[in-house]
Amino acid sequence: MLQALAYFPELDHYSIEFKFRKKLKNRVMQAQPKIKTLLKHKSKRHYKITMSRNLVMKDTVLSITSLSDKVLVGWFAHELGHVMDYKDRSSGNMVKFALKYLTSKPFLRSSELRADALAADNGCAHHLIETKNYILFESRFTTAYKSKIKELYPSPDDISAMQAE
């Protein structure tokens, strides 16, 4: 977590809580503003990054802490990219964002692209590529999960292109 945060010095004065949960439905990590702070001025908003303690794969359960540092940093960098996206949004805009995120697949895809682009802009492209390669080619995640990642998130090649820009 701290390794990933080092790439985002502009988040230093924001409160970001990292929290394990036994299981997150259909995801490994999730970044959100804390609901109680959503109506505060955007500079006083608090965030949380929730993560699954274990990765449930086809035929095994793997502790998230057993992943390589590069893969974990990439995963956290993606979530911190979301925080970067959220930090300048007004409360009303955050509510509108949440509704669109939950109801529009094209909006969801653009949000995930934006999070990776912000993470890549902060020097994490190589970590993002490691994470995507792990998920798509090395892990034993289900075909359905891998398909979701391919559909909604930038590919390793897309991230390489972001890095080149």
N, C-alpha and C positions, 0 to 999 in steps of 0.2 A: 504494500500500500504506500509506504513512504517513498519507495523508489519511484513509483508512478507519480506521486504528488510533486516530486522534485522537478518534473517536467512542466508543471503548471504553477509557476510562482505568482501568477495573477489571482490564484485562489487562496493564497496564504491567509488573508484576513477573513475568509468565510469559514463558518462552522460546518464541517463535514463529518458526520458520524458514520463509522463503518460497523456494520452489524451482521452477525451470522444468524441465519435461520435454518431450521432443520431442513426445510424444502421450500423452494420457490416454484410455483406452477409454470412449467414450460420455459424456464429461463435459469441462468446461472447467477446473474447479477442484475441489479436494477437500481438506477439513480432517480431520486425524487426530491422535491422540496418537502420539508416537514410541513404537514398540514397546518399545524398551529402557527407557523410563521408565514404562511402563504399570503396573508393580508398585510403583513408588515412591508415597509419599503424594501425594494429589491436588495439594497445594500445590507439589510439586517436579516435577510432570509437565511434559514438553516437548511442543510441538505442531509440526506442519508443515502448511503450506498449499502444496499442489503445484498448479501450473497449466500448462496447455498453452501452449507458445510460440506456436502457430498455431491458428487456428480453421478447421476444415475444413468448408466449406459446399458446397452443391450443385455449383457449377461454379468454385469459387475457393478459395484459401487466403489467409487474412488474418492478419497478425501481431496478437497480442493487444494489443501496444503502440499499435496504430493506433486503438483504441477511444477514445471520448471519456472524459474524466476521470469524469464522472457515472456512466457505464455501468460503468467499472472499479471505482469506489468502491462501487457497488451490489453488484457481484459479490463483491468482497472482504468487504463488510459481511455478506453472507449467510454466507460461510465463517467469519467471526469470530463470527457468531451461533451457529454450531456449536461453536466453541471455548467460548463462554460457557455453552452447554448442557453441554459435557463437563467443565468445570473443577470442578464440585462433585460429580461422580460418583465413587464408589469404583472401585477396579480391577475388582472383581467385577461391578459394575454396568456398567462400560464393556464388558466382555467380553459380557455379556448383551445390552447395547445393540447391539453389532456383529452378533451372531447374528440378532437380530430385524430389524435394518436390512437384512441380506442376504436374509432369508427371508420377510418379511411386507410386502406392498405397503401395507396400511393403516398399519403402523408407520413405514415409510419416508415416507409422505405426512405423518404427524403430526410426524416429525422435521424435515422440510423446512419445515413450517408454523411449528414452534417456532423454528427458526433465523431465519426472516424476522421473526417476532414479536419476538425478542430484538434483532435489528438495528433494527427499527422503534422499539422502546422506547428505543434508544440514539440516536435522531435521524436514522436513515438511511432512513426510509420513502420520501422523494422520490428517493433514489438507487436503491432497490430497484425503484421504479416505472419509472424510466428504463431500468434493466437489463431488466426484464420486457418493456417496450414494445419495446426494441431487439430482443430475441430473437424475440418473437412477431410483430412488425409491420414491422420495418425490415431485419432481417438476411436473409441468403440461406441460413440453416440448412435442412436437409432437413425435409420435412413430418413425418417420423418423430420427429426431435429436438424439433420444436415441439409435437407431440402429447404427447411425454413430459413436457415442461415444463408443458403445460396440465393433464395428469393428476396430476402429483405435487407441483407447487408452487403457492403462492397466486397468484391473478391480480392484476393491477394494481388492480382494484376491491377485492379482499380486503385488499390492503395499505393502500389508502386508508381502508378501514373500521378497520383496526388503528390507523392514525394518528389517526383521529377519537376513538378510545376513550381 
